[in-house]
Amino acid sequence: MSSSLFDLLWMAARRRVLVLLGATIALSPPPAAAGDFHHWVQFAAEGLQARAVTKSGACPKAAIDGRETAMTARAQADDLFPVTICTLDIPKGAKSAAIDGRPLALPPPRPNKILVVGDTGCRLKGLFLQDCNSPGSWPFPLVADVAAKLAPDLVVHVGDYYYRESACPLLRQGCAGSPHGDNWASWEADFFDPAGALLHSAPWVFVRGNHETCERGGRGWTRALDPHPFPADGRCPPQDRPFAVDLGGPTLVVLDVTTAEDRVANLEQAQFFKTQLSTAGAIPGPVWYAFHKPIFSSIRISGKETVGDNKTLAEAARDGLPANVEAILSGHLHAFQAASYVEDYPAQFVVGNGGDTLDPYTPAKFDGLVINGLTVERGRSTAPIFGFATFERGDGEWLVTDYDVQGKPLLRCHLRGRKVECE
């Protein structure tokens, strides 16, 4: 984190945004502990899976189409994660599934309403602090509850679940009692408890964020959410392999770009990501990418420098991206953005306003901005407001809506191929 005057002013502005948002909301006590286990359905590299986190040493009972089926332990309890992570493959064509008698949400063959959320945890790191006990400062529990009421067919989380890296300062009531560190208590407080209603409402696709690197929240990611099998040695993998989810058009290709250097192009990394990005060209029909860091986006302009893009991924995409890739879903920037370009590149959507401290200098309109050689044809952002977005299938288009924490629509955009038009 830079110590420049601009960044110090930026940090102060972020804090002012949170004060204004939380001014009328009284502090609440830390959330009560959840039940004995959490459960959900997610798309994994091998197909659809049900997963459960249990404080018991034994995995809960499960059933598929009314027939009892055993869950298997994905990761056993240890000192930092005194819970067992269980998993169950759900075969194609299954009509119903349940864990411990509780029905699971299975995906329709062709999801028509996709809900996207990202950057949801409560920031506790050094001087950068949120009041995790205040819904005005950290509203993700409300975001998740309101989003669940929209009854999505699928939820895509574009990364950054874990933020509680440092202890809450002594005598700071706003985050008093918060756990910290890459352990189960932090992951439960940051994600599993507040996301409960949304976790149960629909199947999920989990994208790895830079907060889930091995140096930060990698243990929790690897044990609970990683779409790949748990490593035999139990170690966090520094790089996850891409995988694809068939949405009945488009196909969602999920990549791990968490290590891609933002401000300086790393040529070795760029070649690696170029190869990964190119794999989408072999998939028939339209493709959307889902990865955490956006390529051509902006949250502020410092002099002639655009901040918010990724120089390494831009180098990887310099010669173009496969023609069938129509859109990119990302987070990382703490705002909602939609952009398409004069050049023939996929549209970029950023949905990183789910809970962590917002970026206060996001431009509302950035048509004509040149980012890493691309010219923005249509670029829109909403004010620094927490929320989420939906993508609803239409006739030859997708209607994209950005919502605030109360479920009020803030901006509507139409995605047609690679082009975006916003109302």
C-alpha positions, 0 to 999 in steps of 0.5 A, spaced: 500 500 500 503 506 497 504 511 503 503 517 498 499 523 499 494 521 494 493 514 497 492 517 504 487 522 501 483 516 498 483 512 505 480 518 508 475 518 503 473 511 503 472 512 511 468 518 510 463 514 505 463 508 511 461 514 516 455 517 512 453 510 510 453 508 517 451 514 521 444 512 522 445 505 524 447 503 531 452 498 532 450 491 533 453 485 537 457 480 533 452 475 530 450 469 534 454 462 532 450 458 527 448 451 527 452 445 527 454 445 520 453 449 513 451 446 507 451 448 499 451 446 492 457 448 488 460 447 481 466 444 481 472 442 476 469 435 476 461 437 476 456 439 481 458 437 488 454 438 495 459 440 500 458 441 508 462 444 514 460 440 520 463 441 527 462 433 528 467 428 526 462 425 522 459 427 515 452 428 515 447 424 512 445 425 505 440 423 499 440 424 492 433 422 489 430 420 495 436 414 496 441 415 502 448 417 499 454 417 503 458 424 504 465 423 504 470 427 508 474 432 503 478 435 509 479 433 516 479 437 522 485 440 525 487 446 530 486 452 526 480 449 522 476 444 528 471 442 523 470 437 517 469 439 510 464 434 507 463 433 499 458 429 495 458 428 487 451 430 484 450 426 478 447 429 472 440 428 471 439 428 479 432 431 481 433 432 488 438 432 493 438 433 501 443 433 507 441 432 513 434 432 511 434 439 508 433 440 501 439 443 496 438 447 491 440 444 484 441 448 478 436 448 472 439 446 465 439 453 463 439 458 468 436 465 466 437 469 472 445 469 475 446 473 481 453 476 481 457 478 488 464 479 490 469 482 495 464 481 501 469 480 507 470 485 513 476 489 512 481 488 518 488 489 516 493 494 520 490 501 519 485 499 514 479 497 518 471 496 518 466 496 523 464 488 522 459 489 528 455 495 524 451 493 518 452 500 515 460 499 515 459 492 513 453 490 510 454 483 507 449 480 511 444 484 509 446 484 502 446 476 502 439 476 505 436 481 500 439 477 494 437 471 496 430 474 496 431 475 488 431 467 487 437 466 483 438 460 479 445 461 480 450 465 484 457 467 482 462 470 487 468 473 483 472 472 489 475 475 496 471 472 501 476 473 507 478 480 510 479 479 517 487 479 517 489 483 523 486 483 530 481 489 532 484 494 536 483 494 543 477 499 545 474 499 538 467 497 539 465 497 532 469 490 531 470 488 538 470 480 538 472 479 531 476 473 530 482 474 525 487 470 521 486 464 516 482 460 521 475 457 521 472 462 526 474 468 521 472 464 515 465 463 518 464 470 521 466 473 514 463 468 509 459 462 512 454 465 517 452 472 513 452 468 507 447 463 509 440 465 506 444 466 499 448 459 500 442 455 500 438 459 495 442 457 489 448 453 486 454 457 486 460 458 482 466 460 487 472 464 484 478 465 487 480 472 489 487 475 491 485 474 498 485 467 497 492 466 495 496 461 500 499 467 503 493 470 506 486 466 506 489 460 502 488 455 507 480 456 508 479 457 500 483 450 499 479 446 505 472 449 503 471 452 497 476 450 492 473 447 486 478 442 485 480 436 489 483 437 496 491 436 495 493 429 498 498 433 502 493 438 505 497 444 502 494 450 499 496 450 491 499 457 489 495 456 482 488 453 481 487 450 474 481 453 469 474 449 469 468 450 465 461 451 467 455 449 462 450 455 463 446 452 456 449 458 453 454 461 455 459 457 458 462 460 464 470 459 464 473 460 471 480 462 471 485 463 477 488 470 476 490 472 483 497 472 482 497 477 476 501 483 477 497 489 477 501 495 476 507 492 472 507 487 466 510 481 468 512 478 462 513 470 464 506 471 468 503 474 461 505 468 457 502 463 462 495 467 462 495 468 455 495 460 454 490 459 459 485 465 456 486 462 449 483 455 451 476 458 451 477 458 443 476 451 443 469 451 447 463 451 442 458 457 442 459 463 447 463 464 453 464 468 459 470 469 463 469 469 470 476 471 474 477 476 480 482 481 477 479 485 471 483 487 465 481 494 462 477 497 468 478 504 472 477 506 479 481 512 479 486 516 474 492 519 478 495 524 473 496 520 466 495 513 470 489 509 470 488 505 476 484 499 477 487 495 470 491 489 470 498 490 466 500 483 466 493 481 464 493 486 459 499 484 456 496 477 456 490 479 452 494 484 447 493 480 441 486 479 442 482 474 446 478 468 443 472 471 438 467 467 442 468 470 449 463 475 450 464 478 457 468 478 463 465 477 470 470 480 475 471 483 482 477 486 485 475 493 484 470 495 490 465 498 485 460 496 480 462 497 473 460 495 466 464 497 460 465 495 452 470 498 448 471 501 441 476 495 439 473 488 438 474 485 446 469 482 451 465 487 455 468 487 462 463 487 468 466 489 475 461 487 481 466 488 487 461 492 492 459 486 496 461 488 503 469 491 503 470 498 503 468 501 497 472 505 492 470 512 493 473 515 486 470 511 481 468 515 475 460 515 473 461 515 466 468 514 463 466 513 455 473 515 451 478 513 457 484 509 454 486 503 458 492 499 456 491 501 449 483 500 449 478 505 448 472 505 452 466 506 448 461 505 453 463 505 461 458 506 467 459 505 474 454 507 480 456 511 486 460 508 492 454 504 494 454 497 497 450 491 493 450 486 488 448 485 480 443 480 476 444 478 469 437 476 466 437 472 460 433 476 454 431 475 447 438 476 444 441 479 450 442 479 457 439 485 462 444 486 467 442 490 473 446 493 479 442 493 486 443 497 492 443 493 499 435 494 500 434 491 493 433 497 489 435 498 482 441 503 481 443 502 474 440 497 468 445 495 462 444 491 456 449 486 454 448 484 446 454 480 444 460 484 446 457 491 447 454 494 453 448 499 453 446 502 460 440 506 461 
